[in-house]
Amino acid sequence: MAKGFKTGGRISGTPNKVSASARDALLEAFDQLGGIEALVAWARTDPAQLYRLWGKLLPSASAEVDNPPEGFGQLLQAAMKRAEA
């Protein structure tokens, strides 16, 4: 490899095949399990788990269940209304 220059391999930012396949499989499973409507139903029954998941997906946000990320309540309510429509 030339100093400071990439010479071969994947283009920067391109996901590898395993990551792409895993993401596609998870999306398919999400759809088969009910998609957004199922996620909203789960959130209604166990919001603490949803807050934990939110914290893992958005590392800059607080993962504390007692202190959900600012604006999360509005986002969750909007998703619930969308699922009800």
N, C-alpha and C positions, 0 to 999 in steps of 0.2 A: 504494500500500500504506500502510495506516495505521501509524504509528510503533509498532513492537513487536508488531504483529498481522499474521498471515498472512491474505490476502484472496483466495483462489482457488488454482487449481492442484491438484496431487495432495495427498492427505492425507499428512502426514509419516510416513515409514516404508514407504509403498507403493512396491514396485518398479515401474520403468517397463516397458512392454511388451517392449522389446528385451531387457532383462535377464531378464525372466521367460521369454521364448522361448528365449534362449540357455541358461538353466539347465535348462529342460525338454529341450532337444535334447541337452545333455551327459548328463543322467540317462538318456535313452533310449539313447544310445551306450554308456554305462557298462553298462546292462543287456544290450544286444546283444553286448557284448564279453566277457560272462561274469560281470559283477557282482562281488560280494565274493570269490567263489572265484578269479576271474582276478586280482584285485588281490592276494590272498594269494600266489598262484603267482608273480606278478611280484615281490613283496616278497621271496620266498625266493630268487629268482635274482639280485636286485639291491637289497639292503636300503639301500645308500647313496643310491640315487635316491629311495626311499621316505622316508628321513630328510630329504632336501632338500625334498620335497613337503610333508612334515609341517611343516617350518619355515616354509614359505611360507603354509600354511593357518592356522597358529597363530603370528602374529607375536611373541607374548610368549615363545614357546618358543625354545630355542636351535636354530639351523639347522646347527650343527656336526655333521658326520657322525661324528667321533670322540667326540662327547659328545651322544648323542641325549637328547631331553627326558626328565626323570624320569618314570617310569611308562610310557614308550612301549613298552618291551620287554614288559611285562605286557599292555598293550593289544593289541600285535601277536600275542602268543601266544594270547590269548583269541579274536581274530579267526580265527587259523589253526585252532584247535580247533573253532570254530563252523563253519568251512567244511568241515572233515573230517567233521563229524557228519551 
